[in-house]
């Protein structure tokens, strides 16, 4: 199940559980009209069929969601080298680790979140970074781009189609501000 389908199903089921729990709380507090209405609803054969079909649908959704919890997430592979003996692949999570290692060489960058995109065996990287204040951001980000590109070429033997950088935060933890 895709992430959107899982979140949508979880949202619908959670909403249903909220409504059912509110109904049970009201019944526990002495409001018995829902029980009487439910008894009256079940008298008609068509209503029982509708309730059965809806219950079956909810069961299938819940069971599918339950099974997706145990499904192993497969990591995408990038082809880095072709030899006479076969193809050599590397996972995107391994490439993320290499990118984090390369980013450590730039001390002005405090945090890096790499997002990798693989299309037609071409690798694109988006780096969301947090940098120190009072630096030349274009210069530091260019250094980071070259460091990541060179490190991936040197260690994994793969080249990047492009490396985009988004500066998402400025590290203000190193500065102490006094407001009087």
Wavefront OBJ file of the C-alpha trace (Angstrom):
o trace
v 0.000 0.000 0.000
v 1.353 3.406 -0.856
v 1.977 5.997 1.787
v -1.009 8.116 0.713
v -3.339 5.111 0.697
v -2.097 4.068 4.125
v -2.556 7.546 5.606
v -5.991 7.908 4.020
v -7.119 4.515 5.332
v -5.726 5.284 8.782
v -7.549 8.632 8.779
v -10.900 7.098 7.806
v -10.553 4.266 10.321
v -9.490 6.671 13.071
v -12.500 8.870 12.373
v -14.756 5.823 12.591
v -13.162 4.735 15.861
v -13.646 8.227 17.290
v -17.339 8.206 16.376
v -17.857 4.711 17.783
v -16.077 5.599 21.032
v -18.219 8.749 21.433
v -21.316 6.597 20.872
v -20.184 4.083 23.514
v -19.421 6.889 25.980
v -22.943 8.252 25.479
v -24.428 4.775 25.999
v -22.348 4.323 29.158
v -23.732 7.626 30.449
v -27.289 6.360 30.046
v -28.333 7.432 26.557
v -29.947 4.232 25.202
v -31.587 5.706 22.080
v -28.752 4.461 19.808
v -29.320 0.878 20.963
v -33.050 1.139 20.275
v -32.401 2.689 16.866
v -29.887 -0.078 16.019
v -32.440 -2.777 16.970
v -35.027 -1.076 14.752
v -32.442 -0.784 11.937
v -31.682 -4.542 12.007
v -35.331 -5.541 11.560
v -35.122 -4.890 7.797
v -33.241 -7.575 5.829
v -31.761 -5.031 3.378
v -30.245 -3.043 6.248
v -28.558 -6.187 7.557
v -27.042 -6.805 4.115
v -25.805 -3.214 3.947
v -24.313 -3.502 7.439
v -22.673 -6.800 6.485
v -21.140 -5.371 3.296
v -19.863 -2.238 5.042
v -18.420 -4.371 7.850
v -16.734 -6.644 5.314
v -15.246 -3.606 3.521
v -13.926 -2.182 6.799
v -12.510 -5.613 7.676
v -10.651 -5.801 4.337
v -9.233 -2.281 4.784
v -8.150 -2.974 8.336
v -6.641 -6.353 7.459
v -4.717 -4.848 4.521
v -3.430 -2.082 6.757
v -2.438 -4.653 9.381
v -0.499 -6.695 6.816
v 1.274 -3.601 5.498
v 2.770 -3.118 8.964
v 4.776 -6.318 8.502
v 5.785 -5.746 4.903
v 9.504 -5.142 4.525
v 10.258 -1.844 2.858
v 12.413 -2.386 -0.185
v 15.162 0.135 -0.743
v 15.738 1.390 -4.260
v 18.996 0.471 -5.918
v 21.268 2.633 -8.021
v 23.459 0.940 -10.620
v 26.994 2.140 -9.951
v 29.125 -0.159 -12.044
v 28.913 -2.881 -14.675
v 31.659 -5.469 -14.761
v 32.263 -8.573 -16.837
v 30.957 -10.622 -13.913
v 27.791 -8.630 -13.397
v 26.172 -5.467 -12.192
v 27.082 -3.668 -8.958
v 24.264 -1.803 -7.207
v 24.106 0.371 -4.113
v 21.040 1.244 -2.071
v 19.854 4.804 -1.768
v 20.171 4.600 2.016
v 23.858 3.699 1.621
v 24.284 6.684 -0.691
v 22.584 8.886 1.922
v 25.149 7.728 4.478
v 27.972 8.607 2.091
v 26.450 12.041 1.503
v 26.268 12.659 5.254
v 29.920 11.640 5.556
v 30.883 14.047 2.752
v 28.911 16.871 4.357
v 30.907 16.505 7.575
v 33.895 17.925 5.701
v 32.150 21.304 5.552
v 32.220 22.608 9.147
v 29.939 25.562 8.437
v 27.084 23.146 7.682
v 25.504 21.909 10.912
v 22.772 19.565 9.675
v 22.128 17.859 6.355
v 19.052 15.959 5.250
v 19.701 14.295 1.877
v 16.763 13.433 -0.360
v 17.697 11.204 -3.277
v 15.759 10.761 -6.491
v 16.611 8.038 -8.980
v 15.225 8.373 -12.501
v 16.426 6.258 -15.424
v 19.703 5.437 -13.640
v 20.380 9.143 -13.091
v 20.771 10.238 -9.521
v 19.598 13.635 -8.289
v 20.205 14.912 -4.774
v 18.389 17.563 -2.773
v 20.235 18.596 0.371
v 18.241 20.408 3.042
v 20.840 22.065 5.222
v 21.181 24.109 8.379
v 24.188 26.446 8.293
v 26.012 28.692 10.724
v 25.261 32.417 10.674
v 27.644 35.057 9.314
v 28.984 32.966 6.438
v 28.924 33.338 2.697
v 26.048 30.985 1.921
v 26.598 30.722 -1.875
v 30.272 29.879 -1.344
v 29.607 27.282 1.385
v 26.802 25.603 -0.549
v 28.983 25.432 -3.666
v 31.735 23.809 -1.585
v 29.192 21.344 -0.216
v 27.975 20.496 -3.725
v 31.516 19.783 -4.903
v 32.393 17.837 -1.762
v 29.352 15.565 -2.145
v 29.889 15.084 -5.871
v 33.592 14.293 -5.490
v 33.093 11.994 -2.484
v 30.372 9.957 -4.221
v 32.502 9.659 -7.366
v 35.530 8.607 -5.317
v 33.857 6.117 -2.953
v 30.836 4.749 -4.804
v 31.931 5.387 -8.364
v 28.634 7.090 -9.162
v 27.995 10.485 -10.650
v 25.197 12.866 -9.820
v 22.927 14.386 -12.417
v 22.428 17.428 -10.209
v 22.836 18.503 -6.619
v 20.345 21.025 -5.312
v 20.700 22.663 -1.935
v 18.007 24.267 0.176
v 19.127 26.264 3.183
v 16.236 25.563 5.541
v 17.621 27.062 8.758
v 20.355 29.234 10.142
v 21.980 27.816 13.266
v 21.272 30.324 16.016
v 22.317 27.970 18.820
v 25.888 29.216 18.649
v 24.843 32.785 19.356
v 23.594 33.849 22.769
v 21.098 36.644 22.647
v 20.323 38.811 25.636
v 17.079 40.715 25.678
v 16.733 43.295 28.398
l 1 2 3 4 5 6 7 8 9 10 11 12 13 14 15 16 17 18 19 20 21 22 23 24 25 26 27 28 29 30 31 32 33 34 35 36 37 38 39 40 41 42 43 44 45 46 47 48 49 50 51 52 53 54 55 56 57 58 59 60 61 62 63 64 65 66 67 68 69 70 71 72 73 74 75 76 77 78 79 80 81 82 83 84 85 86 87 88 89 90 91 92 93 94 95 96 97 98 99 100 101 102 103 104 105 106 107 108 109 110 111 112 113 114 115 116 117 118 119 120 121 122 123 124 125 126 127 128 129 130 131 132 133 134 135 136 137 138 139 140 141 142 143 144 145 146 147 148 149 150 151 152 153 154 155 156 157 158 159 160 161 162 163 164 165 166 167 168 169 170 171 172 173 174 175 176 177 178 179 180
